[in-house]
Amino acid sequence: MSSLVTTVTETLRYRGAIGQWSWVLHRLSGLGVVLFFVIHIVDTSWAVFYPGLYEKAIATYQTPLFTIGEFFLVAAVVYHAYNGLRITILDYKPQWWFYQKRAAYYVLGVTALTLVPVFVLMFSHVLHFYEGDPTILSLGQVLEAQIPFVIGIAAAIVAAIAYAAITGFLVKEPEAGKAGGQRVERFWWSYMRISGLLIVPLVFGHLAMMHLVQGVFDLTVAGTTVVGTGGLINDSGTAVEFVGHRWNHLVVGVALWRLYDFGLLALAAVHGFNGLRYVLTDYTMSNPTLRRAAIYLCVIGAVVMLVMGGGALLGSIDSSAIDMAIESQVRLGLR
C-alpha cells in the first residue's frame, strides 16, 4: 500500500514529464476499461439468462450518469489502444527509443483527432434521445442496479484473499528469478503485445457499430434496423431482440457476430485481467499473501468473464425472452 501512496504522491509532484504521464494514463485507462468490461459482459449475458435484467441494465446505460461515463469510456479505449501500439512498436524497435517523448505526444494528438468526430457523433445520439422526452430511471434505481456488481467483486476479492492465505501455508513461495517463472513472464510479455494488436481492430469495430452507427439509445427503439444484420428490424423495441437479431444473423451459414464477439471476449478478458495483474502485483510485492491474492483475483475474473460471456454466446434468444424483456420495460415504466 505504501508503494501505491508513493506512486500517487510522486506522480503529482513530478510535473511535466510526458513519459510518466503516459504511464499513468495507460494504467488508469486500462483500469477503467477493465471495470466496464466486467459490467458489460455480465449485463450482456443477461440478454440470454435474465432478459428482464438486461432491459434494466440498458435503461441504466441510457441515464445521464452512464451517458457521461460512456464518453470517458470511449476516450479511455482510444487512448489505451493508441498508446499500447506505441509501446509495442518501440518495444520491438529499440533503436527508435530516442523518439519516446515525441511518440507520446503523437499518441495524445492522434487520440484528440480521433475523439473530436467520435464525440460529435455520440453527442448527436444523445440529443436525439433527449429530444423525445424519454422516461429516465432515477439515480436511486441506477445505483441499486450496481449492487450485484459490488457484491460480486467483493466476494471475488474475499475468495482470492482466503485462498491465498490457505495456499500460503500449503505451498512454498517460489524463489524470485527462477527460470520457469522468467519463461512464463516472457510469454505474457509477448501475449500482451500480440493480443493488443489483434484487439485494436476488433474493439474499434465494436465501438463504431455500437456507439457511432447506432448508440445505446437505439437499442430500445421499435422499428429500428439492427446494425450489421442486413436490414433485420427490432420490432419490439427491446435490447434483447436487438442482441438476438445480431447474434442470430448468418453470413454464408456462419453466425458472424457471435464469432466476432467471442474473439473479442477471449482476447480482451485475458489481456485485460493480465494487465490488472501487473498493476495489482506492482503494489503488493512486499506482501506475499496479497500478491498471491491479486493473481488469484485476476484468474477468477478472467474465468468468470469467459464462462459467462461464452455461455451467453452459445445460448439462444427466443420469443419468450423478448416477452420477458417487454414485461420488464413495463415494470420500469418505460412503456
Sequence and secondary structure as in RCSB ss.txt:
>XXXX:A:sequence
MSSLVTTVTETLRYRGAIGQWSWVLHRLSGLGVVLFFVIHIVDTSWAVFYPGLYEKAIATYQTPLFTIGEFFLVA
AVVYHAYNGLRITILDYKPQWWFYQKRAAYYVLGVTALTLVPVFVLMFSHVLHFYEGDPTILSLGQVLEAQIPFV
IGIAAAIVAAIAYAAITGFLVKEPEAGKAGGQRVERFWWSYMRISGLLIVPLVFGHLAMMHLVQGVFDLTVAGTT
VVGTGGLINDSGTAVEFVGHRWNHLVVGVALWRLYDFGLLALAAVHGFNGLRYVLTDYTMSNPTLRRAAIYLCVI
GAVVMLVMGGGALLGSIDSSAIDMAIESQVRLGLR
>XXXX:A:secstr
 HHHHHHHHHHHHSTT HHHHHHHHHHHHHHHHHHHHHHHHHHHHHHHH HHHHHHHHHHHTSHHHHHHHHHHHH
HHHHHHHHHHHHHHHHH GGGGGGHHHHHHHHHHHHHHHHHHHHHHHHHHHHHHHHT      HHHHHHHTHHHH
HHHHHHHHHHHHHHHHHHHHS    TT HHHHHHHHHHHHHHHHHHHHHHHHHHHHHIIIIIIS GGGGG TTEE
 TTTTS EESS  HHHHHHHHHH  BTTB HHHHHHHHHHHHHHHHHHHHHHHHHHHT TT HHHHHHHHHHHHH
HHHHHHHHHHHHHHS   HHHHHHHHHHHHHTT  
